[in-house]
Amino acid sequence: MKIVRFRIDAHPIYGALEDGSERIVALKGDPLFQKAEPSGQLYNLEEARLLSPVIPRSKAVSCCANLAGSAAGVGQWPQVGIKPNTAVIGPDDPIAIPAWGGGTARAFVGLAAVAKTICKNVTPEQVESVIAGWTIGVDFASGGEDISFSQARAWDTSAAIGPWIVVDPGFNPDAVTISASVSGQEVASASSADFPLKAAEAFAKVSAMMTLLPGDLVIVGGVELAQPLSAGERLKSVITGVGQMDNMVVSANR
């Protein structure tokens, strides 16, 4: 099953989408904070505009050093980027490079876990019980050497999330293929089996660094594009067993 957040008219709606179905069952309220109950409304998937499946209550965290195939490894404590919830956009929203970003943005396409409870110091074995499911998360960074690591990752639209949350006990986060294409040409592809840290280990490390709240996102690992993105290019992010996103790159007005 997939949890979706979508818009038909003016207001965001949460829904459930069964595997293989094109019909969304609308839900009453946010399923992260209340029991998932159908509202009685059905919508066609093709008519819905998919939004970020979750707005983190406080933050999105990117284990941007947990790169598939990295020979350097991550050390005892992986470097992480922290993004405010204002950075989050949906699966087809534009990425607006800030004026101070130098005209380009670097992209880290990864697998993301969504926390469903307050998490602190969880073990890898406990991770499955404290997350709602899995989604795609893209961590964008912009700016040159004069821009701090934090500023480079905290700008509005710098975290694309979607297209939904996969809720499946059989989903194996350590056996998916992550790929990225720019304007129709594949530029990166790797397996999560090649992460230096397994998905649950990365999530557990982050929970040891900071408390995670319900709805917070952790990008546990991924692939990094070799070349930065520029305005006018389109990034397609795909993870097997999860789905795909398609985000256009634009320049922010300010």
NORMO-V587703 format. One record per pair of residues at least 12 apart in sequence whose ideal C-beta (glycine too) atoms are under 10 Angstrom apart, sorted by the first residue. I is the first residue (numbers start at 1). J is the second residue. D is the distance in Angstrom with one decimal. If there is no record, write none. Layout:
i=<I,I>
j=<J,J>
d=<D,D>
//
This chain:
i=<1,1,1,1,1,1,1,1,1,1,1,1,1,2,2,2,2,2,2,2,2,2,2,2,2,2,2,2,2,2,2,3,3,3,3,3,3,3,3,3,3,3,3,3,3,3,3,3,3,4,4,4,4,4,4,4,4,4,4,4,4,4,4,4,4,5,5,5,5,5,5,5,5,5,5,5,5,5,5,5,5,6,6,6,6,6,6,6,6,6,6,6,6,6,7,7,7,7,7,8,8,8,8,8,8,8,8,9,12,12,12,12,12,13,13,13,13,13,13,13,13,13,14,14,14,14,14,14,14,14,14,14,14,14,14,15,15,15,15,15,15,15,15,15,15,15,15,16,16,16,16,16,17,17,17,17,17,17,19,19,21,22,22,22,22,22,23,23,23,23,24,24,24,24,24,24,24,24,24,25,25,25,25,25,25,26,26,26,26,26,26,26,27,27,28,28,30,30,30,30,31,31,31,31,31,32,32,32,32,32,32,32,32,32,32,32,33,33,33,33,36,49,49,49,49,50,50,50,50,50,50,50,50,50,51,51,51,51,51,51,51,51,51,51,52,52,52,52,52,52,52,52,52,52,52,52,52,52,52,52,53,53,53,53,53,53,53,53,53,53,53,53,53,53,53,54,54,54,54,54,54,54,54,54,54,54,54,54,54,54,54,54,55,55,55,55,55,55,55,56,56,56,56,56,56,56,56,56,56,56,56,56,56,56,56,56,57,57,57,57,57,57,57,58,58,58,58,58,58,58,58,58,58,59,59,59,59,59,59,59,59,59,59,59,59,59,59,59,60,60,60,60,60,60,60,60,60,60,60,60,60,60,60,60,60,60,60,60,61,61,61,61,61,61,61,61,61,61,61,61,61,61,61,61,61,61,61,61,61,61,62,62,62,62,62,62,62,62,62,62,62,62,62,62,62,62,62,62,62,62,62,62,62,62,63,63,63,63,63,63,63,63,63,63,63,63,63,63,63,63,63,63,63,63,63,63,63,64,64,64,64,64,64,64,64,64,64,64,64,64,64,64,65,65,65,65,65,65,65,65,65,65,65,66,66,66,66,66,66,66,66,66,66,66,66,66,66,66,66,66,66,66,67,67,67,67,67,67,67,67,67,67,68,68,68,68,68,68,68,68,68,68,68,68,68,68,68,68,69,69,69,69,69,69,69,70,70,70,70,70,70,71,72,73,73,74,74,74,74,74,74,74,75,76,77,77,77,77,78,78,78,78,78,78,78,78,78,79,80,80,80,80,80,80,80,80,80,80,81,81,81,81,81,81,81,81,81,81,81,81,82,82,82,82,82,82,82,83,83,83,83,83,83,83,83,83,83,83,83,83,84,84,84,84,84,84,85,85,85,85,86,86,86,86,86,86,87,87,87,87,87,87,87,87,87,87,87,88,88,88,88,88,88,88,88,88,89,89,89,89,89,89,89,89,89,89,89,90,90,90,90,90,90,91,91,91,91,91,91,91,91,91,91,91,91,91,91,92,92,92,92,92,92,92,93,93,93,93,93,93,93,93,94,94,94,94,94,94,94,94,94,94,95,95,95,95,95,95,95,95,95,95,95,95,95,95,95,95,95,95,95,95,95,96,96,96,96,96,96,96,96,96,96,96,96,96,96,97,97,97,97,97,97,97,97,97,97,97,97,97,97,98,98,98,98,98,98,98,98,98,98,98,98,98,98,99,99,99,99,100,100,100,100,100,100,100,100,100,100,101,101,101,101,101,101,101,101,101,101,101,101,101,102,102,102,102,102,102,103,103,103,103,103,103,104,104,104,104,104,104,104,104,104,104,104,105,105,105,105,105,105,105,105,105,105,105,105,105,105,105,105,106,106,106,106,106,106,106,106,106,106,106,106,106,107,107,107,107,107,107,107,107,107,107,107,107,107,107,107,107,107,107,107,107,107,108,108,108,108,108,108,108,108,108,108,108,108,108,108,109,109,109,109,109,109,109,109,109,109,109,109,109,109,109,109,109,109,109,109,109,109,109,109,109,110,110,110,110,110,110,110,110,110,110,110,110,110,110,110,110,110,110,111,111,111,111,111,111,111,111,111,111,111,111,111,111,111,111,111,111,111,111,112,112,112,112,112,112,112,112,112,112,112,112,112,112,112,112,112,112,112,112,112,112,112,113,113,113,113,113,113,113,113,113,113,113,113,113,113,113,113,113,113,113,113,113,113,114,114,114,114,114,114,114,114,114,114,114,114,114,114,114,114,115,115,115,115,115,115,115,115,115,115,115,115,115,115,115,116,116,116,116,116,116,116,116,116,116,116,117,117,117,117,117,117,117,118,118,118,118,118,118,118,119,119,119,119,119,119,119,119,119,119,119,119,119,120,120,120,120,120,120,121,121,121,121,121,122,122,122,122,122,122,122,123,123,123,123,123,124,124,124,124,124,124,124,124,124,125,125,126,126,126,126,127,127,127,127,127,127,127,127,127,127,127,128,128,128,128,128,130,130,130,130,130,131,131,131,131,131,131,131,131,131,132,132,132,132,132,133,133,133,133,133,133,133,133,134,134,134,134,134,134,134,134,134,134,134,134,134,134,135,135,135,135,135,135,135,135,135,135,135,135,136,136,136,136,136,136,136,136,136,136,136,136,136,136,136,136,137,137,137,137,137,137,137,137,137,137,137,137,138,138,138,138,138,138,138,138,138,138,138,138,138,139,139,139,139,139,139,139,140,140,140,140,140,140,140,140,140,140,140,140,141,141,141,141,141,141,142,142,142,142,142,143,155,156,157,157,157,157,159,159,160,160,160,160,160,161,161,161,162,162,162,162,162,162,162,163,163,163,163,163,163,164,164,165,166,166,166,166,168,168,170,171,171,172,172,172,172,173,173,173,173,173,173,173,173,173,173,173,173,173,174,174,174,174,174,174,174,174,174,174,174,175,175,175,175,175,175,176,176,176,176,176,176,176,176,176,176,177,177,177,177,177,177,177,177,177,177,178,178,178,178,178,178,178,178,178,178,178,178,178,179,179,179,179,179,179,179,180,180,180,180,180,180,180,180,181,181,181,181,181,181,181,181,182,182,182,182,182,182,182,182,182,183,183,183,183,183,183,183,183,184,184,185,186,186,187,187,187,187,187,187,187,188,188,188,188,188,188,188,189,189,190,190,190,190,191,191,192,192,192,192,192,192,194,194,195,195,195,195,196,197,197,198,198,199,199,199,200,201,201,202,202,202,202,203,203,203,203,204,204,205,205,206,206,206,222,222,223,228,229,229,229,230,230,231,231,231,231,231,232,232,232,232,233,233,233,233,234,234,234,234,235,235,235>
j=<16,17,18,19,21,25,36,133,164,165,166,167,168,15,16,17,18,19,21,24,53,133,135,163,164,165,166,167,168,242,243,15,16,17,27,30,31,32,36,53,54,114,132,133,135,164,165,166,167,16,17,24,25,26,27,43,45,48,50,51,53,162,163,164,165,27,30,31,48,50,51,52,53,54,55,90,161,162,163,164,165,24,26,43,45,47,48,49,50,51,53,90,163,164,48,49,50,51,90,24,26,41,43,44,47,48,49,49,30,49,51,52,55,26,27,28,29,39,41,43,48,51,26,27,28,29,30,31,32,34,36,39,51,53,54,27,31,36,38,39,41,42,43,45,48,53,164,31,36,38,164,167,43,45,48,50,163,164,166,168,45,43,44,45,46,47,42,43,44,45,41,42,43,44,45,47,48,50,164,38,39,40,41,42,43,38,39,40,41,42,43,48,39,41,40,41,54,55,214,215,54,116,132,165,167,53,54,57,114,115,116,117,132,165,214,215,57,116,214,215,167,90,91,92,93,90,91,92,93,162,163,164,243,245,88,89,90,91,92,93,161,162,163,164,85,88,89,90,91,93,135,137,159,160,161,162,163,164,217,245,90,91,112,114,132,133,135,136,161,162,163,164,165,166,217,85,88,112,114,115,116,132,133,135,161,162,164,165,214,215,216,217,85,86,88,90,161,215,217,83,84,85,86,87,88,114,115,159,161,212,213,214,215,216,217,218,85,115,212,213,214,215,216,82,84,85,210,211,212,213,214,215,216,82,83,84,85,87,88,154,159,210,212,213,215,216,217,218,81,82,83,84,85,87,88,112,114,137,139,153,158,159,161,215,216,217,218,219,80,81,82,83,112,113,115,137,139,159,202,203,206,207,209,210,212,216,217,218,219,220,78,79,80,81,82,83,108,110,112,137,138,139,140,141,153,158,159,206,217,218,219,220,221,222,78,79,80,81,108,110,111,112,139,195,196,197,199,201,202,203,205,206,218,219,220,221,222,78,79,80,81,106,108,110,139,141,149,153,219,221,222,224,77,78,79,80,81,108,196,197,202,221,224,78,79,80,108,110,111,192,195,196,197,198,199,201,202,205,219,220,221,222,108,110,190,194,195,196,221,222,223,224,110,177,178,188,189,190,191,192,193,194,195,196,221,222,223,224,190,191,193,194,195,196,223,190,194,195,196,221,224,196,196,196,197,195,196,197,201,202,205,221,196,205,205,206,208,209,196,197,201,202,205,206,209,220,221,149,139,149,153,202,205,206,209,210,218,219,108,139,140,141,149,150,152,153,154,158,159,219,149,150,153,154,206,209,210,137,139,140,141,150,153,154,155,156,158,159,217,219,153,154,155,156,158,159,159,215,216,217,154,155,156,157,158,159,139,140,153,154,155,156,157,158,159,160,161,137,156,157,158,159,160,161,162,217,138,140,156,157,158,159,160,161,162,245,247,160,161,162,163,245,247,135,136,138,160,161,162,163,164,237,243,244,245,246,247,160,162,163,245,246,247,248,157,160,161,162,245,246,247,248,157,160,231,234,247,248,249,250,251,252,107,138,140,142,155,156,157,158,159,160,229,231,233,234,235,247,248,249,250,251,252,140,142,155,156,157,158,231,248,249,250,251,252,253,254,140,142,143,155,157,158,228,229,230,231,249,250,251,252,142,143,147,151,152,154,155,156,157,158,251,252,253,254,251,252,253,254,142,143,144,146,147,151,152,155,252,254,140,141,142,143,144,147,151,152,155,158,228,251,252,142,143,144,146,147,228,142,228,229,230,231,251,141,142,143,144,227,228,229,230,231,233,249,140,141,142,143,152,155,157,158,225,228,229,230,231,233,235,249,139,140,141,142,143,152,153,224,225,226,227,228,229,138,139,140,141,158,160,180,182,187,188,222,223,224,225,227,228,229,235,237,247,249,137,138,139,140,141,153,180,188,219,221,222,223,224,225,136,137,138,139,140,160,178,179,180,181,187,188,189,190,219,222,223,224,225,235,236,237,238,239,245,136,137,138,139,178,192,195,199,202,218,219,220,221,222,223,224,237,239,134,135,136,137,173,174,176,178,192,195,199,202,218,219,220,221,222,239,241,242,131,133,134,135,136,137,138,139,159,161,162,165,173,199,203,217,218,219,220,221,222,239,242,127,128,130,131,132,133,134,135,137,165,173,199,200,202,203,206,212,216,217,218,219,220,131,132,133,134,135,137,161,165,166,167,212,214,215,216,217,218,127,130,131,132,203,206,207,211,212,213,214,215,216,217,218,129,130,131,132,133,165,167,212,214,215,216,129,130,131,132,212,213,214,130,207,211,212,213,214,216,131,203,204,206,207,208,210,211,212,213,214,216,218,207,208,209,210,211,212,204,207,208,209,211,200,203,204,206,207,208,212,200,201,204,207,208,197,198,199,200,201,202,203,204,205,200,204,200,203,204,207,173,198,199,200,201,202,203,204,207,218,220,169,171,173,200,203,203,204,207,212,214,165,167,173,199,200,203,212,216,218,165,166,167,214,215,164,165,166,167,168,169,171,242,164,165,166,167,168,171,172,173,176,199,220,239,241,242,161,162,163,164,165,166,217,219,239,242,243,245,160,161,162,163,164,166,178,219,222,237,238,239,242,243,244,245,159,160,161,162,217,218,219,220,222,237,239,245,158,159,160,161,162,180,219,222,225,235,237,245,247,153,158,159,160,219,222,224,152,153,155,157,158,159,160,228,229,235,247,249,153,154,155,158,224,228,155,158,228,229,252,155,252,252,247,249,250,252,217,219,235,237,245,246,247,217,219,245,237,242,243,244,245,246,247,237,242,243,244,245,246,242,243,242,239,241,242,243,241,242,241,241,242,192,193,199,241,192,193,195,198,199,200,202,203,220,221,239,241,242,191,192,193,194,195,198,199,200,201,220,221,191,192,193,199,240,241,190,191,192,193,199,238,239,240,241,242,189,190,191,192,193,223,238,239,240,241,190,191,192,194,195,221,222,223,237,238,239,240,242,223,236,237,238,239,240,244,222,223,224,225,235,236,237,238,225,234,235,236,237,238,244,246,225,227,229,230,233,234,235,236,249,229,232,233,234,235,236,248,249,234,236,236,236,238,223,225,226,227,229,235,236,222,223,224,225,226,227,237,223,238,221,222,223,224,223,240,220,221,222,223,239,240,221,223,220,221,222,223,221,220,221,220,221,218,220,221,220,220,221,218,219,220,221,218,219,220,221,218,220,218,220,218,219,220,237,239,237,249,247,248,249,249,251,248,249,250,251,252,248,249,250,251,247,248,249,250,246,247,248,249,247,248,249>
d=<5.9,7.0,5.8,6.9,9.5,9.7,9.5,8.7,9.5,9.2,8.0,4.9,6.9,8.9,7.2,4.4,7.9,7.5,9.3,9.2,8.3,8.1,9.2,8.3,4.1,6.5,5.7,6.8,8.6,9.0,8.0,7.5,6.3,7.8,8.1,9.6,5.9,8.4,8.0,6.0,8.3,8.8,7.2,6.8,9.1,6.1,4.3,8.4,6.0,7.4,5.4,6.0,9.7,9.7,9.3,9.5,8.2,7.4,6.3,8.3,6.1,9.0,7.6,4.5,7.9,9.8,8.6,9.7,9.6,7.4,4.7,6.6,4.8,6.9,8.2,8.1,9.8,8.8,9.8,7.9,8.7,6.7,9.0,7.4,8.5,9.2,3.9,6.1,5.2,5.9,9.0,9.2,9.6,9.0,7.1,4.8,8.3,6.0,9.4,9.4,9.2,9.2,6.0,9.5,6.6,6.0,7.6,10.0,9.5,9.7,5.8,9.4,9.0,5.4,7.8,9.9,9.9,8.2,7.9,7.7,8.2,9.2,7.3,4.5,8.2,6.9,5.9,5.9,8.8,9.9,8.2,9.1,9.8,8.6,9.5,5.7,9.2,9.7,9.0,8.7,8.5,8.9,6.9,9.2,7.9,10.0,9.1,7.9,6.7,7.7,9.6,8.6,9.8,6.7,9.5,10.0,9.9,6.6,9.2,8.1,7.8,9.9,6.3,4.7,6.9,9.9,5.4,7.2,6.4,7.0,8.7,6.9,4.6,7.5,5.8,9.0,6.1,9.7,9.8,5.3,8.3,9.1,8.0,6.2,8.5,6.8,4.5,7.5,4.0,7.0,6.4,9.9,6.2,9.3,9.1,9.9,8.5,9.3,9.4,8.3,9.8,9.1,7.9,9.0,9.1,9.8,6.8,8.9,7.7,8.8,5.8,9.4,6.0,9.0,5.4,5.6,9.3,9.2,6.7,8.2,9.6,8.2,9.6,7.8,9.9,6.2,5.3,7.0,9.8,6.1,5.1,7.1,9.4,9.0,9.7,8.8,4.4,8.0,9.3,8.3,9.2,7.7,9.3,9.9,9.6,5.2,6.3,4.3,7.4,8.0,8.8,9.9,8.5,8.0,4.4,5.9,9.2,9.8,9.3,10.0,8.2,8.5,10.0,7.6,9.2,8.8,5.8,9.7,6.6,6.1,7.3,5.0,4.7,9.6,9.8,9.5,8.1,9.5,5.5,9.4,9.8,7.8,9.6,7.7,7.0,9.6,9.7,6.7,9.2,5.2,8.8,6.9,5.7,9.4,6.0,10.0,8.9,6.8,9.7,8.3,8.4,4.5,9.8,9.1,6.4,8.5,8.6,8.7,8.7,9.3,7.7,9.1,5.0,4.8,5.4,9.9,7.1,9.0,9.5,4.6,6.1,4.4,6.4,9.6,8.0,6.5,9.4,8.9,8.3,5.1,9.6,8.0,5.9,5.6,6.3,6.3,6.6,8.9,9.7,10.0,9.6,8.1,8.2,8.0,9.5,5.6,7.7,9.4,8.7,7.6,4.4,8.1,7.2,6.6,6.3,7.7,9.9,6.9,8.0,9.5,9.2,4.9,7.4,9.8,7.0,4.1,7.7,7.1,5.4,7.3,5.6,7.5,9.3,9.9,9.8,9.6,9.4,9.9,9.7,9.3,5.2,9.6,8.2,7.4,7.7,7.1,6.9,4.9,7.0,9.3,9.9,9.3,6.2,4.3,7.9,7.0,6.5,7.0,8.5,7.1,9.2,3.9,9.7,9.0,7.1,9.6,7.8,9.4,8.6,7.9,4.3,9.1,9.5,8.4,5.1,8.0,5.6,8.5,9.2,7.6,9.9,9.8,9.1,8.7,9.6,7.2,9.4,9.7,4.7,8.4,7.5,6.7,7.0,6.1,5.6,5.8,8.3,8.3,6.5,6.9,5.3,9.5,5.0,8.0,5.6,7.9,9.6,8.0,7.5,9.0,8.0,7.7,9.6,4.7,4.3,7.7,9.4,9.5,8.1,9.0,9.5,8.9,9.7,5.6,9.1,9.1,9.5,8.0,9.8,9.5,5.2,5.8,5.1,9.3,8.9,8.9,5.3,9.0,8.6,6.6,3.7,7.4,7.9,9.1,8.2,8.7,7.6,7.5,7.1,7.1,6.8,5.7,9.2,9.6,6.9,8.9,9.0,3.5,6.4,6.7,8.2,4.2,5.6,8.6,6.7,6.9,5.4,8.9,5.7,8.6,9.9,4.7,8.6,8.9,8.4,9.9,8.3,8.2,5.6,9.4,9.1,9.1,8.1,4.7,8.6,8.9,4.9,5.8,9.6,8.2,8.5,9.1,9.1,8.6,6.7,9.8,8.4,7.2,8.0,6.5,9.4,6.6,6.0,8.2,9.1,9.7,9.0,8.2,9.8,10.0,9.6,9.1,8.4,6.3,6.9,8.8,8.6,8.9,8.5,6.0,9.8,7.2,7.0,7.6,8.0,4.1,8.2,9.0,9.3,8.6,9.8,7.1,7.5,7.5,9.6,9.5,8.0,9.6,7.4,9.3,10.0,9.5,5.9,5.8,8.8,9.9,6.2,4.8,8.5,9.3,10.0,6.1,9.4,8.8,9.4,9.0,8.7,8.4,8.7,9.1,8.6,8.9,5.6,9.0,9.4,9.3,9.2,8.5,7.8,6.3,6.6,6.1,6.8,4.5,4.3,9.4,9.6,9.2,9.2,8.4,8.8,4.9,8.0,5.6,9.7,7.8,9.3,9.7,8.3,4.9,8.4,6.9,5.3,7.3,8.6,9.7,7.5,7.3,6.9,5.4,8.0,8.2,8.8,9.2,7.6,9.7,6.9,7.5,2.9,4.1,8.3,8.6,7.9,7.9,3.9,7.0,7.4,9.0,7.8,8.3,6.9,5.5,6.7,8.2,6.9,6.9,9.6,8.8,9.2,9.9,6.5,8.5,6.9,9.5,9.5,9.7,6.6,4.8,7.2,4.7,9.9,9.5,8.4,8.3,5.8,9.4,9.8,9.8,5.2,7.4,9.5,6.6,7.4,9.2,9.5,9.8,7.4,5.3,7.1,5.0,7.0,9.9,9.4,9.8,10.0,8.2,6.8,4.7,9.0,9.0,9.7,8.3,5.3,6.9,3.9,8.2,9.8,8.2,5.5,9.5,8.3,8.5,9.1,9.4,8.0,8.0,6.5,6.7,7.3,5.4,6.1,6.1,7.9,9.5,9.2,9.7,9.9,4.8,7.9,8.9,8.6,8.6,5.1,9.8,7.9,7.6,6.0,7.6,5.4,8.0,6.4,9.2,9.1,7.0,8.4,9.9,8.7,9.4,9.3,9.4,8.8,3.2,5.1,8.6,7.7,9.6,8.1,7.4,9.6,9.6,8.7,8.1,6.8,6.1,5.3,9.6,8.3,8.8,8.7,8.8,9.9,6.3,7.1,7.1,9.9,6.8,9.2,9.6,8.8,3.7,6.3,5.4,8.7,9.6,8.8,4.7,6.7,4.4,9.0,9.3,9.1,9.4,7.7,9.5,6.1,5.0,8.1,9.3,9.6,9.3,6.7,8.7,6.9,4.7,7.1,9.4,8.3,9.5,7.3,6.8,9.7,8.8,5.1,7.6,5.9,7.4,5.6,8.0,9.8,8.9,7.0,8.7,9.4,8.9,9.4,9.1,7.3,4.7,9.4,7.8,5.8,6.2,8.3,9.2,9.1,8.7,6.9,4.2,7.8,7.5,9.4,9.5,9.8,7.3,9.3,5.4,7.4,5.0,7.7,7.3,8.1,5.2,8.2,9.9,9.0,5.9,7.8,4.6,10.0,9.8,6.9,9.9,9.6,9.0,5.1,5.5,7.9,7.3,7.9,9.5,4.6,8.5,8.1,9.0,7.6,5.3,7.2,6.7,6.8,8.8,9.3,9.8,9.7,9.5,4.1,6.8,5.7,2.5,7.4,9.2,8.8,8.5,6.2,8.0,7.1,7.3,5.8,9.4,6.4,6.5,5.9,8.7,6.4,9.4,9.6,7.1,5.7,6.3,6.3,5.9,9.7,7.3,9.8,9.7,6.8,5.1,6.6,3.3,9.0,9.3,9.1,6.7,9.7,9.2,9.8,9.7,9.7,5.0,6.4,4.6,6.9,9.6,8.8,9.4,9.2,7.3,9.5,9.0,4.6,8.3,7.7,6.0,8.1,8.9,9.5,7.5,7.1,8.6,8.7,5.3,9.3,9.4,9.3,7.2,5.0,8.3,5.9,5.9,4.5,5.9,7.5,6.3,9.4,8.9,5.6,9.7,9.5,9.8,8.7,6.8,7.6,5.9,8.2,9.6,6.3,5.9,7.3,8.5,9.6,8.4,9.8,4.5,6.7,5.9,6.7,4.6,7.6,7.2,9.0,6.5,5.9,4.0,8.3,9.7,9.9,9.9,5.7,8.0,9.7,8.3,5.0,8.5,9.0,8.6,8.8,6.1,8.5,9.8,6.5,7.1,6.0,6.8,9.4,8.3,8.1,9.0,8.6,4.6,9.9,9.3,6.9,4.0,8.0,8.8,7.9,9.1,5.9,8.0,9.8,8.1,4.7,7.4,8.2,6.1,5.4,9.8,9.1,9.0,7.4,5.5,9.5,4.7,8.2,8.6,8.5,9.4,5.8,9.1,9.6,9.3,7.0,8.8,3.9,5.0,8.9,7.6,4.8,9.1,7.5,8.7,8.5,9.5,7.7,9.0,9.1,9.7,7.8,4.1,8.6,9.3,4.9,6.1,8.3,9.5,9.3,7.8,9.5,9.4,7.3,9.7,8.4,9.8,8.1,8.2,9.5,9.3,9.6,9.7,9.9,9.2,7.3,9.4,10.0,8.5,5.8,9.6,6.6,8.2,8.4,8.6,4.1,5.0,4.2,7.3,9.9,7.6,9.4,9.7,6.9,4.8,8.5,8.2,6.1,10.0,6.1,8.6,8.4,9.0,8.3,8.2,6.1,5.9,6.4,7.7,6.6,5.1,6.9,7.7,9.5,8.6,6.5,8.2,9.4,7.8,7.0,6.1,7.2,9.2,9.7,8.4,9.0,9.0,5.4,8.0,5.3,5.7,6.7,7.5,5.6,6.6,7.3,5.5,8.8,5.9,8.3,4.0,8.8,7.7,8.9,9.6,9.5,8.9,7.0,4.2,7.8,9.2,8.4,8.1,8.2,9.7,7.2,5.5,7.1,7.2,6.5,7.3,6.4,8.7,5.7,7.8,9.1,9.1,7.4,8.1,7.6,4.4,7.1,7.4,9.7,7.9,9.0,9.1,8.9,4.9,9.4,9.0,7.2,9.8,9.1,6.7,7.4,8.2,9.3,9.8,8.8,8.1,7.8,8.8,9.8,8.9,7.8,7.6,8.3,8.0,7.3,6.0,9.6,5.1,6.5,9.1,8.2,8.8,9.4,7.5,8.8,5.0,9.6,9.1,9.7,8.2,4.6,6.9,5.8,9.2,8.1,6.4,9.2,9.2,6.9,5.4,7.8,8.1,9.9,9.5,6.2,8.3,8.6,9.4,8.9,8.0,6.1,10.0,9.2,7.9,3.7,7.3,9.5,9.1,7.0,8.8,9.6,9.0,9.5,8.7,5.5,5.7,9.6,7.5,5.3,5.7,8.1,9.7,9.7,9.4,7.3,6.7,5.9,9.9,8.7,8.4,9.9,7.1,4.9,8.5,9.1,9.9,5.3,5.0,5.4,6.9,6.5,7.3,5.5,7.8,9.2,9.7,8.0,7.1,4.6,8.8,5.9,7.5,6.5,9.8,9.6,8.4,5.6,5.2,7.9,7.4,5.2,8.1,9.1,7.5,8.4,7.8,4.9,7.9,8.5,9.1,8.9,6.3,9.1,5.9,6.5,6.9,5.6,7.5,10.0,8.4,7.5,4.3,8.3,7.7,9.5,9.3,7.2,7.8,6.7,9.6,5.5,7.1,5.9,7.8,9.0,9.5,8.3,5.2,5.3,8.5,8.7,9.8,9.6,7.8,7.9,9.7,8.8,9.3,9.1,5.6,6.7,7.1,9.9,9.1,9.9,9.0,4.3,7.1,5.6,7.1,9.9,9.6,7.1,8.8,9.5,8.2,4.8,9.6,9.6,9.2,8.2,6.2,8.2,9.5,8.4,9.5,8.9,9.5,7.5,3.9,8.2,9.9,7.9,7.6,6.7,8.4,8.4,9.2,4.4,6.5,8.0,8.4,9.5,7.2,8.7,4.0,5.8,5.2,9.9,5.5,9.9,9.7,9.7,9.3,9.2,5.1,9.5,8.1,9.1,8.8,9.4,9.7,9.3,9.9,4.8,6.5,8.8,8.8,5.5,5.4,4.5,9.5,8.0,6.8,7.9,9.0,9.7,7.8,4.9,9.7,6.5,7.1,5.1,7.1,5.1,8.0,6.7>
//
